Amino acid sequence: MISRPTIPTPSKKILLVEDNELIREGIKQHLQIDNFLVMTAGDGIEALETLEHFTPDLILADINMPRMDGITFYKELRKSPRWTAIPFIFLTADNSPESIRRGRELGVEDYITKPVNHRDLVNTINARLLRAAEIEVAHIGQAYLETVKVLANAIEGRDRYTRGHVDRVTQYTLWTAQALHWSEHDLRRLEFGARLHDIGKIIIPDRILNKKEKLTPEEWELMRRHPKAGAEMLQNITHLADIRPLVLYHHERWDGKGYPEGLGERDIPLGARILAIADVYDALTTERPYHPARPPKDVLEFLRFNAGKAFDPDLVPIFCQVIERTLKR
């Protein structure tokens, strides 16, 4: 026997627009059996009125209706920012190429041909809702990334000697993870971590960030606090909580002599180990107030020399191969 969930899932809301009452009620009943919450309207005008107090997850509308047909209704619907993202399916008895072409030109993706097959209808609705959910997730992910970029650029903008550092470190880090065949999801989280790895520098005064002379012990101690400060800043941001280890541990060393916690070897998260190599590579190949830029080949030799000391000995050869390929282009 199939057990039902103890916590009911919320019903998806459908607005059904159909002028034929018999067809309308038949479709409504079938959808209700499948746990959809259905509101109905007899034509486009009534549907627009319904939308003023009911926001559906999907709209199912006939094409040929009195007063306002489905095509006109769709055009009116998409004029309002409130309703542009609602998935839309046409019901039609006219499945001629011309009718379908008109809908396609407007952006309608799905059609259900009358007489309606109940199972085909439910499958099409579920598929359309799934596509809409995937698009929403993608948009949310892009919005998160844009927010992360703004935060990272705001911090980086305070230090005139490290402009572009975040973008370069992020690129080196992602190239290395791609060579390790990380999934798209893990690459996205790694990108967030790489872009925000220095966000804790918000606590560092500008006079220290931009100081040309060697830092005093007190100033250096303050500078070393930025990984922990950055991790604390992200602690209560739910969608960024899982990248905190990248921010917190990107200055740890393979030999346990790093900071802030002195982790060593594989106790350091893999993403943080990659980020540590990329961070040092960029720091040494770009000009800073306390040193000139060093040639990439010299820095790669430095990384190889310090493999098993400062850096993961398995990751260094992979990182070097990735960089050497880009230098040959």
N, C-alpha and C positions, 0 to 999 in steps of 0.2 A: 504494500500500500504506500502511495506517495504522500509524504507528510507535507503539510502546508506551513509556511513560515509563521512563527508566533507573532512577529511584528509585521503588520500589513504594509505593503509598499504603496506609496501614493499613486492614485489613478492619474493617468495622463488625460489632459483635457482636449477634447476635439470640438471644433465648431463645424457643424454639418450644414451646408447651404444647398437646399434642394427644393424646387417648387412643387414636385409631385409628392403629395402627402403620404401616399401609400409606400412609395419607395423610401421616403425620408424616415418614416417610422420603422420600416423593416430594417434599414441600415442601422438606425439608432439602437434598436433592440439587440442586434447582433453585436454591436460594439460594446454595449453595456454588459453583455455576457462575458466579454473578454476584459472586463474591469476598466473600460474607458468611461470617463465622465463626459457626456455628450450634451451640448447645447445646439439648438437647431434654429434655422432661419429659412424663410421661404424664397428670398431673393437677395441680391447684393445690397439693396438699401437697408433691408431689415438686418442683414449681417453686419453692416457698418454701425448700425445703432447698437447691436448686441456687443460689439467690440468696445464700446465706450465703458462697459461695466464688467466685461468678461475677457480675460486674456488667455487664449488657448495655446496649447503646445503644438497644435497642427490644425490646419484648415482644409476641409474636404468640400469642394464646391462643384456644382453642376456648371456646364458651360452655357446651355440654352435655358434662360429663365426670363420671365417678364420683368418689366420695370428697369431692372439692371442685370445684365447677363454676367456670366462668370468672368469673361475677359475684362469687361469694364470694371467689375468689382476688384479684380486683381490689380489693375492699374491704380485704382483709388487707394487700395490697401497699401501699396508700396510707396505712396506719397508721404506717409506718416512714418517718422523714425521709430515710433513705438512698435510698429508692426512689420518692419522690413525683414526681420530675421525669422519670422514665423514660417515654418515649412508649409508648403501649399501643394495639394494634389487636386487635379481636375477629375471630375466625373463626366463622362461623355458617352452618348450613344452614337456620336459622329466621330469615328476614328480615322477619318480621311487624312491623307498627308497634309492637306492645306490647313485643317483644323489644328493638327499637332504642330505644324510649322509656326502658326501664329502664337501658340503657347510657348514654344521653345524660344522664340525671339524675345518674349517677355521674361524668360528665365525660369519658367515652370519645368520641373524635371520629370514629374510622374503623372501618369494617366491611369485611370481605372475605367474600363469599358463596361457599359451596361449591356445586358443584365449583370449585376454585380455578383461575383463569386465571393462568398464570405471569407473563405480562407485566404484567397488571393488579396483581398482588401486588407485584412489584418497583417499579412506578411509585408505588404507594400507600406503600410503605415508604420510598422515597427522598423523597417529598413530605413525609411525616411527620417524617423525620430533618431535612430542611431547615427545617421550621417550628420544630422543637426548637432547632436551631442559631441561628436568628434570635432566638428568645426568649432564649437564653443570652447572645447578644451584647448584646441590649437590657438584660438584667439586669446584665451586666458594666459597660456604659456607665453605668447608673444608680448602680452601686456606686462607679465612678470619680468621678462627679459628687458623690455624698455625701461621699466622702473629700476631694475638693477643697473643698467647702463647709466641712468641719470645719477644714481647714488655714487657709482664708481667715479664718474667724471667730476662730480662735485668735490670729492676728496682729492683726486689727482690734480685738479685745477689749482689747488693750493700750493703744489710743489712744481715750480717751473722747470726743475731739472729732470722730472720723470714724465713729461707729457708723452702720451702714447704707450707708456709702460704697461698699463692694464690690457690694452688691445693686443700688444705683442705677446705678453705672457699668456693671455688666454689662447691665442692662436697656437703657440708652441705646445701648450698643455693639451689642447684638443688634438693636434696632429699626433702627439705621442699616444694618447688614449685610443685614437682611431687605429693606430698601428697595432694596438693590443686588442682590437675588435670589440670595443665597448659598444653597448646598445645605444640607440638614439636617446632613450630616456636617461641613461647614465651620463651620456655626453652633455645633455642639457643641464643636468644638475652640476656636472663638473664645470660647465661654462659659468653658471651662476657663482660657484665658489671661486673660480679664477678671477672673475670680474670684481668680486667683493673681498678679495683676500687682504687688501690693505685698508678696508673701511675703518678699522680701529684707529687709523692715524688721525681721525677727527679729534682725538684727545691731545695730539702733539701740537704745541704752539708753532706758528709760522716761523718764528726766529730759529727754531731748531730744525724744522723741515728744510729750510733754505740756507742753513748755515754752511759757509764755505770751509771753515776751519774744522779741525777734528773735534768731535763731540767730547764733552767732559764726561767723567764717570756718571754723574748725576743725570746728565742729558741722555746718555746712552741707556741708562736704566729706565728712563721714561719712554724712550723709543721702543725698548723691548716689551713694553706693556701692550703694544697695539694689537697683537694677535688675540690676547684674552679680552681686550676691550671690544674688538670686533665681534667675537663670538658672543659676548654678553648682549651686544646690540641686537643680534639676530635671534636671541633665545625665545622671544615672545612673538616672532613673526612665523606663523604656522607653516606657510609654504616655503620658508627658507630654513627651517630648523634643521633639516638633514644635511645642509651644507656647512653647518657650524664647525665640524671637525676639520674641514679644509682651511677655514679661516684661522682656527685655533692652532693647528699643527704645521703650518707651512714653513715655519722656521726651526722645526725639529731636525735633528741630524741622525743618520744611520748609526753612528757610534754613541748616541745618547748624550752628546754634548751640546745639543741645541736648547731652544727655549720655546714655550714657557714651562713645560713639564719634564723635560729631559727624557722623552720617550726615545726608544731605540729600535732599529731594525723594523720587523713587521708589526710591531705595536703601533707604529705610525700608519695611519690609513693610507691606502695605495694612492688615492687622489692627491693627498697632501705630499706624498713622496714625489709624484710627478711634478706637482706645482713648485716644490722646492728647487728642483733642477731648472725648470723654466725661469723661475724668478732670478736665480743667480746668473744664469746665462744672459738674460736681458740686462741685468745690472752691470755686468762686466763688459758687455759689447756696446754699451751706450755711455756717453760722457756724463759724468757726475762732478759735483764741485770738488770732490776729494780724489778723483782719478780720471784720466783720459779714457776714451773708448779703446778697448783692446780688440785686435783682429779676431773674427769668429773662430778661425782655426786654432788660435792660441787658447781661446776659452774652452773649446772642445777638448783640447789636451789637458787643460786644468780639470775639467770634469772627469775625464778618464783617470787622472792621477788620484783624484779624491773619491773615486768609486770604492765603496766599502768603508769609507771614512765618514765623509759628510753625506754621501748620496748612496742610494740603493744600487748595488753593483749590477743587478739584473736590468735595471731601468736605464742606466747611463748609456750602454751601447745602443739601445733602441732609440733614445733621444738623439744621440749623435748621428745615427743613420738618417733619422728624419731631417735633421738640420742640414746634413751634408747633401742630401737630395735636393733641398731647396736652394742651396748655394750653387749648385751646378746648373740651375735653370737660367 
